Amino acid sequence: MTSHYMELLFTPEVVQQQEAHGSRDSYARLTQNAHDGPDVLSPKEAMFLSARDSFYIASTSSSGWPYVQHRGGPPGFVKLLGERQIGFPDYRGNRQYVSLGNVATDNRVALFFMDYVRRARLKLLGRMREVRLAESAELAALLRDETYGAKVERGFVIDVEAFDWNCPQHITQRYAQRDVADILVPLQQRIAELEAANAKLTGEPD
């Protein structure tokens, strides 16, 4: 957990609860290595983000209500634009535009990236803005994936403020269809080899 992440989220009310429940001392020690300014994404975070095919994003409406939305695409649709910046294409969905409207008045967002296979999760705080891809050919070329058929309505760029790696506790392992297919390939090959060997022993035709 970075010190800037704690600075942004550990409000006096949160600290009070940590003190009441006995966890404050361990978090207070982490602030001894505090640094100023936003966090920098390392190659570890970059590799993790580039492999994701979905994430959850939270924003806040002008009415004060928080809103959580799922965003998905092909693996790697989240792009690293710099050591403190990421971007992604906004594919057409139900066209409610709640997140888009929310960031027009409060650009702060929280993102939750999951790797269910490896039971890893990365939380990220940042400030998000809309980018009209028709006005930015370079960014449009970077964000679009011509092999993915969904319509891109716009791009989003997020300036990273802070992030935190969560522990794997309570994450149930889940596998996407492509993950299962990759696991089955060597098993299917081995089955074919055993069937061929068995056919030779029994004299049966392949």
JOLINFEN-V903067 format. One record per helix or strand of 2 or more residues. SS is the DSSP state (hx for helix, st for strand). FROM is the first residue (numbers start at 1). LEN is the number of residues. Records with the same first field share a line. If there is no record, write none. Layout:
BEGIN
SS: FROM-LEN / FROM-LEN
END
This chain:
BEGIN
hx: 3-7 / 12-10 / 24-10 / 43-8 / 98-8 / 133-3 / 137-7 / 177-26
st: 54-7 / 66-7 / 78-5 / 85-7 / 108-8 / 120-12 / 152-15
END
